[in-house]
Amino acid sequence: MNDTTARPGLANFALDDDDDIPIPTPEQRQRAKQGGERLGFKSEPAEPAKRPTASTREAVYTANFHIRTTPEDRERYDDFAYRHRVKKGEAMTLLLTLAEEAEAARAAKKK
């Protein structure tokens, strides 16, 4: 602890000014590098590990569609997709198909 603490009464465990560790000179670095090479350590940087490239998946649902809906209907839609364990895009396709079938059935009933 030195006498120039930032706050009186608190210990300062930082290194004192006279305890500075000198930066190695280029000659010292070179000698350390050669000594390490004699022991079998490589001095050149290692090649980065090759990662296997992940196969890219083809996006199926690429269109964004924003709908104004009530929170209750949004919850019903999310619940439907979760219950049937389908993606929300698949749920939209299924719901549109069912709506078209119901529309066709009503048109056939009127004729």
Buried (B, 14 or more C-beta within 10 A) or exposed (E): EEEEEEEEEEEEEEEEEEEEEEEEEEEEEEEEEEEEEEEEEEEEEEEEEEEEEEEEEEEEEEEEEEEEEEEEEEEEBEEBBEEEEBEEBBBBBBEEEEEEEEEEEEEEEEE
